[in-house]
Amino acid sequence: MEDLNNIILKIHSYESGGTVDGPGIRFVVFMQGCPLRCQYCHNPDTWDANLGKKIPASDLVNEVIKYKKFMEFSKGGVTFSGGEPLVQKEKLLPVLKALKLHNIHIAIDTAGTTNIDETTTSLLKYVDLVMLDVKHLVPYEHKLLTGLTNEKTIAFLELLNKQNIRTWVRWVVVPGINDSKEYAHKFADFIKEHSNVELVEILPYHKNGIYKWKELKLTYPLENINEPTKESIEDISKILEQKGIKTLYAH
């Protein structure tokens, strides 16, 4: 196995006791760097891959292991989020290998914006759950929303389906962009083509990260967009549930 002391990762922050980043109580690692520029991003401070704390992989593994008893008790684990964790996939791979030696449940929260290569397929062998952010099904709309088209996200989902990797799809519902009933039907039909998708997590758009945009002197593009109503989220959930898709959302 590679010497973890010689592998340096860029980490934005840690969160112990996470309850919204996968099943059970989780240790969440927010990794630095992201190729997307989502208009509703609540962590724009993770975009720049040149920033973040330089952490030896050995320190990261040891930090996660400290919480193993809490993870086992709650049937939780570790979640790698960001940013986009796959930006650092070459360095992340040996970390996942080391954590699996300790039987840690591993989840990755990703938009799948990476090339499908040997590192990608190798990394997925050590992942128990992928939480895939599908921003928009229409390439043009996806680019307006994130700065990139959705080809890599879709290709990544196809790979997950082919390898039958347990997947939760995350859908951030933004009024006027991807919240119509027509879009919900299209989304449901798309998800039903992928038997590996266990559920769709519906995440209402919120403005909690605006203060970070202001701190970074960035213009927040969705300032005039209202957060979706509880009723609209329930309507979307019903459409998906009626088509046999399990949904998860905050009531």
PyMOL commands that set and color helices and strands:
alter all, ss='L'
color gray80, all
select helices_A, chain A and resi 4-6+44-46+57-65+68-74+85-100+118-124+139-146+151-162+181-191+210-215+230-242
alter helices_A, ss='H'
color red, helices_A
select strands_A, chain A and resi 8-18+26-31+53-56+77-81+106-110+129-133+167-173+197-204+247-248
alter strands_A, ss='S'
color yellow, strands_A
deselect
rebuild
show_as cartoon
